Structures are given as structure tokens and as C-alpha cells.
Amino acid sequence: MAGQSKKATKKFEKKHLKDTLEKRKDFAKIKQRHQVKTKKKARNAIDNAKASDDEAEPQGQKVEKKTQDKFNEMSVDQFFEGGFELPESKKLKSTANSKNPASSTGKRKRDANVDDSGSSMGLSEEDLDADTGNGRENHQEDLDALAAKDPEFYKYLQENDAELLDFGAGDLAEIDKLSEDEKPQKKRKKDKEDNEDEEVEDTNDQIEVTIAMVAKWKSAMTEQHSLRAMRQVVLAFRAAAYVNADEGKNHKYSISSSDVYHQLLVLALEHTPSVLQHHLPVKESATGKVRIATESKKFRTLTPLLQSHSVAIVHLLENLSDASTIKKTLNSLLPLLPYLLSFKKLLRLLVKSLVEIWSDTSTADPTRITAFLVIRRLTVISDASIRTALLKTVYQGLVKGSRITNPHILPAINLMKNSAAELWGIDREIGYTTGFVYIRQLAVHLRTSITQPTKDSYKQIYNWQYVHSLDFWSRVISTHCNPKTSSDSTLHPLLYPLVQITLGALRLIPTATYYPLRFQLTRSLLRLSRATATFVPLAPSLLEVFQSVEMTKPPKPSTLRPLDFSSILRVPKPYLRTRTYQDGLGEQLVELMAEFFGIWTKHIAFPELMLPPVVHLKRWLKTVSSSSTNGAKTKGNNKNSRLTSSVTLLVQKLESNARWIEERRRNVEFGPSNREGVEGFLRDTLVEDTPLGSFLEGLRRKSEEREKVLERAREAERERTRDKTEPGTEMGGVENEELEEDDE
């Protein structure tokens, strides 16, 4: 029996003893935690009972009890958990004042200055990082409870002990100490005496900033890298940034002169980053990563100052209207970005403000480019979580900024798409993840419109935002999936779904009204095919237009102005079946067909590729040029000689290029299975040297000349409109409403 017990004991020790001991330890920890919690509740209950007894006593006895017994009854934990209800101590106060009244007054004034900046140094909970925000929020809740419970004592603290009510002032008080530590002893004493004399003379009223003060601060920041001067500049800059917005808040400084305002902004924007760089140098690696000693005491001390300055800059950006001032403010953010990486909620506000400037098509292009450079710099130095949020915000800003499109703002939208496409190549893993999410979102919208059709379901697809989104992703993939620059790109798997979605949207409503939208998406696919050397079957969608009534029936004469196909998605009804619209369709079709075949003009299989479309085009030419037979008109009889001659010339160039390829491939010594030989066929020959390539160059030159003429006409129209109407009239609103109706 004893042997069996011993065997069972060994088995238990081998299999279960370790787990049992761990469970007992965990249970002991939980039990201890509950005991501490119970004791804390009991202690709080006793404190609350004492507090209620104190409230029941007369006011005179209450004050006497506070002054005599409060500290004796409190433990250290109770003191810090008691809402900071400090008693009045006449004896201590009189003793402190009698020892050194000058220094006491100076300290009080210095702390009062800090109080003026206390709320300015701290942000609200939604603007700060959670680690620093929660403590200040709890502190503020305690102060609010004190004000409600004992308003007389709270008023006494406001008048006589303002530093106690300032959450964040402790950190700012350390800035003076940091500045003094870097000065020689004699100079430090002299500065201390001067500062005390100045602070004794200060009052609780706002200090008017003068040119002399700004010059003094500038000298201290440039020559000594003074943190004290930087603190004063940040406080004054915050007052300047909120000069028209913070009527209910009291700032330490006030600015009434425009010259002072200008010099103060220049000083804060140019020299604050240099002082920070001197005290907290930024180290950047070869890969673009930055490193700052965020665990140091100096960084923790400067954190409230840095947050206040950044929030003031964000507020300033939201309210500025002068382009040069906005640009200077944006440039000042570049050296500050490494210091802000630890404050993600503050970064969220900053990125939102930057994206709003970048995506505002009414802003000047240099200002938008500067905002983009700040966004790009932040993308390079940030981590994965910040990059993901930043790319999402940028894409949302792009979609929002492209809701309305017209010839005047189309260049600004193209600038936005080209610049944003660069960001997706900085971190291609994150770029693929975000791209997959948004391309899938486009696919879901298209599938819903096809599977659940309603009267207005097509409007989710046939609008400028959807078209610009597809075009944007084509630019992203074209930029970062070029086989000449990157052989194996992470973004390449997005190519196939994007092409399928674009082709599906292109043929969703195959009517003549939406042919301009078809041409817009065709150009996006041409860009993809050209950049990635991927064949996309675009000829069938273009040949469908040739078979439409608009291209086969004789057009109606019209004097309407020619359409600008680059800035419209839907053709107005008056243009349908007119000669103007037919001529425009013919120009677009010939140009797009030439661009499509121009991508493969040197390919060894070009003769086989062009054969079916050429047969189709010849059949169409025969149909539209046929005459009456037996007195009855045929289906075609389209006598638009300009259209037929341009299509005939395209067919001739395609056939000429096919013969040119056939002549050169007769001498090859490899078969179709030799992939390397097929890809190297005519590799050293320029596209312009081929028959179709020279024809395509001529079409591009004509298109550029036509675009220049249109741009001059738009500029003249803008000048006439500017002369006739004043800014702010309803003319622009009416025009935008008409454009929105046409876009729908």
C-alpha cells in the first residue's frame, strides 16, 4: 500500500505539481488583491464619514479643524487620494513670508505665470496621448469636485495658491531649471535676479508683447538656446494663434500690433525647432528612421511645451488664408515631426489638417506641394500604425476633394492623385493592405449595382469620385509595378482585380450618354497596360462605340461648342445625334485605338493582334459610306467625310505597321516558345521609328495643341467672369450645381 502511495505521489509530482503550484500562486495574488481592495473601501468609507461630520459642524470649527488636525489624521495615500483639499495654515504661511518675502513673492509670480499657461500646455483628452491625458483629466475632475463641495476654499486657492490648481505647471517649472543648468554660475545668478525683479513687477493682467520683448527672446534663443525664452515665445505664439478664437480664455500675453504679430510668428516658427534640436538632438539612420531620447527627463519636461506649440500650429493652419504664411507654417513642421511621433492623437489632428490643405483644390499649388512634403516626411519616419492611418486619411481626402470636377480644377486633382500615388511605394506591404481594402470596396459597390439594380443604383458607380478612385489606383500600380524599375513588386497582385473592376464599370451602362466616362476609364487602363507591359483587351469596348447609332447614322447639323471629354462623364442631351458630338467621338476613338496599338507596335505578334479590329473597322467604313439601293436607304449612309477619313488613315497605319513587323520577323531564328527571344524582339528600336509610332506622335502633338487652345479659352473666360462678377457672388454656386447635375 505504501509503495502504491509513493508511486502515485511521484506521478503527481511529475504531471500536476507544477500546475498546482502556479494555480495556488495565482489564487494567492487574486486573494491579496481583493483584500487590498476591501481595505481601501473601508478606509474610504471612514474618510467619507469624517467628511460628512465636518460638513455638519459650523464653518468656524471646520476651518479650525482643518488647520489643526487634517495632516495628523491623513496617511500619505489618503492625502494624494483626497482631492487635494489642502487646509489653510496661517502659521506656516506667515513663517514662510517672514523668512524671505521677496523670494516668496517672486516664486508666487512665477507660478502665476505658469498658471496662465497651464491649460495652454495641456490638450484635451481627445488631443493628447492617453498616457499623459488620463492623469490630467483625473486631476481636473478632483478640482471640479472641490469647487462644487467647498467654493470658498476653492476661491481662496485661486487667489493665494494658484499653482495648486495648475495641472502641467510642474513640468513647465522644470524648464527654468534646465535653462539655468546650462549657464555659468555668475550669469545664472544675475539672470535669476533680473527675472525675479521682472516677475515681482508683473500683475495678473495680460502682458502686451512688444518689439523689444520679441528681440530679447530672439537673442536668447539664437545665442544661448534658452528654454526659458522658448517657453515665453510658445506662450505668446499660442495667444497669437488664438487671437480671434479664444475670447473666453485668458492668455498670459496679448498682441495688438500687426508688426509684433508678424515678428512673433516668424520667431516661433523658425527658432523653436532649432532650440529643441539643440537640447534634444534627433538622430536619423540611413533607412530614414529617427531616434530621440524620449525616456529622458528633459523630453518629459518639454512635452507639455511641445504639445502646446503643435496644437497652436494646427489651429493656425485651420484659420490662415495667406498662401505664403501657410507655406512658412508648414515648413516649420518638418523639423518638429520626429518629436511628435510619441503623441498619436496629436498626430491625428495634424495629419487631418495637412490633408485638408493638400486636398483643397482652391489652394495654390506651391502650398499644396509643401503640405504633401510634410505628409511624405511623416510617412517616411513613422511606424506601421501611423503609416496605415495616414494613408487612409490621405485616400479619404483625395476622394473628398474630387467630388466635383471641371476643367478649372482638373489639374489640381491630377496633382493630388500623382503625389498621393508616391506614398504607396514608401512601405509597399502597408500599401498593398490599404490598396486591397479600398479596391475591394470599389468592387463591392460595382457588384451591388449589378446584382441589386434600382433606378439610381448606377449613380454609385457613374460619378467623379468612383472614376477618380479607379484612376488613382491605376496610377499607384503604374508607378510602383513598372518592370523596368521594380521586377517583383508587392502591389502587383492588385493589377488583375483593378482591371476587372474597371472593365465592369466601363460597360455598366453601354449608352451614348456615358461614352465620355468610358473614355476616361479606357485611359486609366491604357496607363496600366503601358507601365506594366500587361495586355488588357481594350479594342472590343472601343469597337462597340463604332457600332452605336451615334457613329452609324447621319448626324444632325449643330453649332454647339465642342465638348471637352477630359472633364465630363455624361453628355448633355442637346449634344446627342449631333455633328459636334460625332466629330468628338471620332477624334477620341482614333486617338485611343492608336494609343492601344501603340503599346504593342514593336511586338512580334502585332500583325495577329491588329487583324480582327482592322476587319471590324473596314466593315464599319463600308457600312457608313454605302449609298441608297433601289430607292431605299440602308442602315448607314453617314456622309461625315472628316470622320471616315481619320478612321481610314488609322487602318492604313495599322496595316503598314503589320507589314513592317512581318518583314523583320522573317529573319528571326527562334520559335514562339522562346519567351526570351520574343521579349527581346526589336528591343533597341524606338517606337517613333515604327509607322504606327510616328502616326501616334502626330496625334499627340495635335492633342496638345488642342489642349492649349482650350486652356487659353478657359483663361479668357475666367478673366471675363472676374471682370463681370465680384468674389463671393452666387455665380460659382450656380455653375457648380449645374456641373453636379451633369455629373449625375
MOUR-V956756 format. One line per field, one symbol per residue. ss: DSSP state (H for helix, E for strand, C for the rest). phi: phi as a letter, one per 40 degrees, with the letter a starting at -180 (. if undefined). burial: b if it has 24 or more other C-alpha atoms within 12 Angstrom, else e. Layout:
# MOUR-V956756
ss->???
phi->???
burial->???
This chain:
# MOUR-V956756
ss->CHHHHHHHHHHHHHHCHHHHHHHHHHHHHHHHHHHHHHHHHHHHHHHHHHHHHHHHCCHHHHHHHHHHHHHHHCCHHHHHHCCCCCCCCHHHHHHHHHHCHHHHHHHHHHHHHHHHHHHHHCCCCCCCCHHHHHHHHHHHHHHHHHHHHCHHHHHHHHHHCHHHHCCCHHHHHHHHHHHHHCCCHHHHHHHHHHHHHHHHHCCCCCEECCHHHHHHHHHHHHHHCCHHHHHHHHHHHHHHHCCCCCCCCCCCEECCCHHHHHHHHHHHHHHHHHHHHHHCCCEECCCCCEECCCCCHHHHHHHHHHHHHHHHHHHHHHHCCCHHHHHHHHHHHHCCHHHHCCCHHHHHHHHHHHHHHHCCCCCCHHHHHHHHHHHHHHHHHCCHHHHHHHHHHHHHHHHHHCCCCCCCCHHHHHHHHHHHHHHCCCCHHHHHHHHHHHHHHHHHHHHHHHHCCCCCHHHHCCCHHHHHHHHHHHHHHHHHCCCCCCCCCHHHHHHHHHHHHHHHHHCCCCCHHHHHHHHHHHHHHHHHHHHHCCCCCCHHHHHHHHCCHHHHCCCECCCCCCCCHHHCCCCCHHHCCEHHHHHHHHHHHHHHHHHHHHHCCCCCCHHHHHHHHHHHHHHHHHHHCCCCECCECCCCCCCCHHHHHHHHHHHHHHHHHHHHHHHHHCCCCCCCCCHHHHHCCCCCCCHHHCHHHHHHHHHHHHHHHHHHHHHHHHHHHHHHHHHHCCCCCCHHHHHHHHHHHHHC
phi->.cccccccccccccbbcccccccccccccccccccccccccccccccccccccccccccccccccccbbcccccccccccbcggccccbccccccccccaccccccccccccccccbcccccccccbbccccccccccdccccccccccbcccccccccbacccccchcdccccccccccccbcccccccccccccccccccbccccccbcccccccccccccbfccccccccccccccccbcbbbccbbbcbbbbccccdcccccccccbccccccccbccbbcccgcbbbccccccccccdcccccccccccccccbcbccccccccccccdccddccccbccccccccccccccccccccccdcccccccccccccccccccccccccccccccccccbcbbadcbcccccccccccccccccbccccccccccccccccccccccccbcbcbccccbcaccccccccccccccccbbcccbbcbccccccccccccccccccbcbcbccbcdcccdccccccccccccfbcbcbcdccccccccccbbcccccabccdcbccbbbbccddccgbcccccccccccccccccccccbcbcccddcccccccccccccccccbcbcbfgbccccgcccccccccccccccccccccccccccccccbbcccccccccccfccccccccdcccccccccccccccccccccccccccccccccbccgcccccccccccccccc
burial->eeeeeeeeeeeeeeeeeeeeeeeeeeeeeeeeeeeeeeeeeeeeeeeeeeeeeeeeeeeeebeebbeeebeeeeeeeeeeebbbbbbbeeeeeeeeeeeeeeeebbbbbbbbbbbbbbbbbbbbeebbbeebbeebbebbebbeebeeebeebbeebbeebbbbbbbbbbbbbbbbebbbeeeeeeeeeeebeeebeebbebebeebebeeebbeebbebbbebbbbbbbbbbbbbbbbbbbbeeeeeebbbbbbeeeebbebbbbbbbbbbbbbbbebbebeeeeeeebbbeeeeebbbbbbbbbbbbbbbbbbbbbebeeeebbbbbbbbbbbbbbbbbbbbbbbbbbbbbbbbbbbbbebbbbbbbbbbbbbbbbbbbbeeebbbbbbbbbbbbbbbbbbbbbbbbbebbbbbbbbbbbbbbbbbebbbbbbbebbbebbebbeebbeeeeeeebbbbbbbbbbbbbbbbbbbbbbbbbeeeeeebbbbebbbbbbbbbbbbbbbbbebbbbbbbbbbbbbbbbbbbbbbbebbbbbbbbbbbbbbbbbbbbeeeeeeebbbbbbbbbbeebbbbbbbbbbbbbbbbbbbbbbbbbbbbbbbbbebbeebbeebbebbebbbeeeeeeeeeebbbbbeebbebbbbbbebbbbbbbbbeeebeeeeeeeeeeeeeeebbeeeebeebbbbbbbeebeeeeeeeeeeeeeeeeeeeeeeeeeeeeeeeeeeeeeeebbebbb
